[in-house]
Amino acid sequence: TYDGKGDAGRQEEARRTSLEAAERLIEQIASGQIVKPDFWFSYHVYYKSPDWIGPAVAERLSIPYLIAEGSHAPKRQNGPWAMAHDATTRALKSASMLLAMTQFDRFCLEWIDASRVRDLRPFIDTSPFASVERTVSEDVRLLAVGMMRNERKKESYRLLADALRAANKVRHTLTIAGDGKFRGEVEGYFAGLSNIRFLGAVTRDRLPALMADADIFTWPGVGEAYGLAYLEAQAAGLPVVALRERGVVDVTVDTETA
C-alpha cells in the first residue's frame, strides 16, 4: 500500500485491492483452505503505508489485531495523504495492542488510546559484535556507518564533517561505511580533511570487525527512527557520539554509552 508521493488515485487503488484481498483471505479461512489465525500482526503502519487488510480480517474473524511500530501523524489529516492517514488512524484505533518502538512514536499513539500502548524497544543479536577481540591504536579511530541518501542522511554526514573540522587538534582517523547516489556530494563535505577512508557499501558480516578496529562510533543521526547501528556499536563496546533527538535516545543511554 506504500505511496511515497501523496497520490490519491494510488491510495484509492491500494484500498480497493486490499479489501478484495481481505475478502479472498476470509473466504479461504471460512472454507478451511487456510487455518484460522490466532491474531493478526501488522508492522509499520503509518500514513504512507496504511493497513486496510488487517482490520477487515480481524473484525470479521473476531481475532485480536496488533500493530508494531505504528505511527500517528495528525498533521497529515489534510493534504495529499488524507485518505491514507484516515485509514491508518482507523487501523490504530481498532488495534487490540499498539507496540511502540520509540518515545517519539509512543507520544502520538497515546492520543489513540494510552491503555493499549506497550513499549517494544529495538533489539539485536549482540553476539557477533560482543565476541570480536578489540584492537588498540595511538590515534583516535572514529567510525561512521550510514547510507548516502536523502536529506537526513546527507545532513548527518555534513554535521560530522563540520565536527571534525572543529576537532582538528585531535589526532584521529575516520572510516566511513556506506554508499548511495549522493556519495559524491557526501565526499565533498569532507574535502580538505585528512585521514578519511571511504569504504563504500559493506556487508553486515564485516561490521563487527570494523567496530573492533574503532574507538568511537560517530553518527549524528538526524531524524533517525532509532538506528540499529547504535545498538551494534554499543554491543562492540564503542561509545556513541550522536544527536539527542528522535529515536536515538531509545537505543543509547546518555552519559553512560553515549
N, C-alpha and C positions, 0 to 999 in steps of 0.2 A: 504493500500500500504506500510505499515511500514516495513522497512528492517533494522534491527539493526546490521547486520553482514557484510554488503557490499557484498551481494550475487548477482552477475549479473543475474543468472538464475531466482532468486526470483524476481528481478526487472523487467525482461522481462515478466514473468508470470503476474505480477501485471499490467504492461502496457497493455497486451493483454486483460485480463479480465476486466480492467477498460474501455477500448474502446468499448468492447462488451456491457458492462452495459450502457455506454453512448448512444449507438445506440438503445438499448431497450427503454431507457427512452425517447429519441427523438421520437421514433415510437409511444409510448403511449401518448405523448403530441399531436402529429400530429393527432392521431385518436380520440382525445377527452377523452381518459380514465383518463388522468391527466390534470388539468388546467395548462396552460402555466404560468410559474413563472414570476414575475416582474424582478427578478435578481437572480444570483447565488452567494452564500456566502460560502467560504471555510475558515476553521480555521487551523492555524499552519501548513502551507505548507513549508516544508524545505527538505534538501537533503535526509533525511532518510524516509520522508513521502511525496512524491510528489503527485500532483493532475493531473491526466490525464483526469478525467471525466469533471470537471468544465469548463475548457477552450473549450473542444469539444462541450459541450451542449450550452454554452453561445454563441459561434460563430455561430452555426447552427440556433439558435433561435433568434439571434441578440438582446441579452439582456445583461445588464451590468454584469461584473464579478468582485466580491470583495474578497479580501483576508485580514484576520485579523491575526496578529502575524506571518506573513510570515518571512522567514529568507533566506538571500542570502549569500552563503559561497563560494566565488571564489576559495578558496584553495581546494575545493572538485571537481574541474572540471576534474581532472585526478585521477586515482585510482579506488578503488572498488565501489565507489558510483557515478561514472562518468555519467552513464545513468540517474540515479535519479536526480542528480544535474542538468543535461541538461534539464530534464522535468520540474524541479522546476523553473529554470531560464526562460524557455519559458512561464510557467504559470504566473510568476511575471510580465513579460513583456507584457502579454496580458491583465492583470487586469486593470479595469477602475479605481480602487482605492486600495491603499495599506495602511491598518490601522496598524501603528507601536505602539507596547506596550511600547517599551523602546528606549532610546537613542542609545543603542548598536545595536539594530535591524535597527533603522532608518538610521544609518550611511551607512550600506551596501545596504539598499533598495534605497537610493538616487542615487546609481550608476545605478539603473534600470531607474528611471525617478523621480526626486525630485518633480516635479509638481503634481504627483499622490499620494504622501505620505501624510498621515494625522495621527496626534497623537491620540491614544486612550489609555489613561493611565489606568492601572489596578485599579479596584474599587471593593468595597464590600458593603453589607448592614451593616452599623455600629451599628444599634440599639441594637442587642444582647449584644454588648460589652460596649456601652455607658450607658446602663441602669442599669448596675450592680454596687452596692454600694461597694466602695473600703474599704479595711481594713488596719490597721496600725500594725507595729511591731518594736521592738528595733533593730533587725538585718536588714541588707540589704538583701532583698529577691530577688534572681535572678531567672529568668525563661527562659528555652530554649525549643523550640519546633522544632523537626526535625526528619525525618525518618533516620534510621540507615542503610544506604545502600550506595553503590558506593563510588568512591574515593573522590568526592567533599563533600558529606555529612560527611564522616569519617574525612576528613581534617578539617572541621568546628568544629567537636567535639574535635579533637586533639588541635586545636588552643585555644578553650575555656578552656580546661584543663590547658594548659600552662599559660594562662592569670590568672587563679585562683591561680596557684602556685606563680605567681609574685605579686598577691594582697593578700598574706597570712596574712597581718596585719589588714585587714578589716574584721569585724565580718559579716559573710554572710552565707546564705543558698542558695543552687541551686536545683531547681526542674526541672527535665528533662522529657518531654512528648515525647515519640517516641519509636519505636521498629523497628526491622528488623533483617536480617540474620547476620549482623555484630555487634549485641548487645554485645556479649562477648568481642570483640575487643574494642568497644567504652568504655565499663565499665572499661577495663584495662587502658585506658588513664587517668582515674580519681583515679587510685589506690593511696592510701595514703592520699587522700584529705578527709576531714571530712565534715559533713553536706550536703551530696549529696543524693538526693532522686530520684530514677528512677521509674517513674510511668508506663512505658510501653506504649502501644498504648492507646490513649484516644479518645472518640467520640467527634465530633465537638461541641456538646451542652455542654460539660464540659469546653471548653476553656475559655468562659467569666469568670467563677468563678475562674479558675486558674489564670487568668490575674489580677483579682480583688485582689487576695492574693499575688501579686508580686509588686516589686518596680521598677525593671529594666528588660527589655527584652534583653537577651544576646544571639544572634545567629550570628556568624561571616558571614555566607552566602557566602562561597567560590563558585564562579561561578554561583551564584543564578540568575535565569532568572529574577525574581523580588521578589517573596516570598510574598504570601498573608498574612502570619503570621505577617509580619511587619505592614501591614495595620490594622490587628486585634489588635495588641498590642497598636498602637497609638490611635485607637478608644477607647481602655480601659484606656487611659491616661498614658501609660507607655512610658518612654524614651527608645530609642533603642540604643544598642551598636552593631555595625556591621562593616564589611569592606566597604570601599568606593570603590566599584567596580561593574562591570556588572549592573544588573538591580536593585541593592539595592538603587542606587541614584534616581531611578524613583518612589520609594514608600516611601522615607523618605526625610526629609529636614535637611541638615547638620547644626548643632549648634542650631536648633530650636526644632526638635523632635528626633534627633539622634546625 
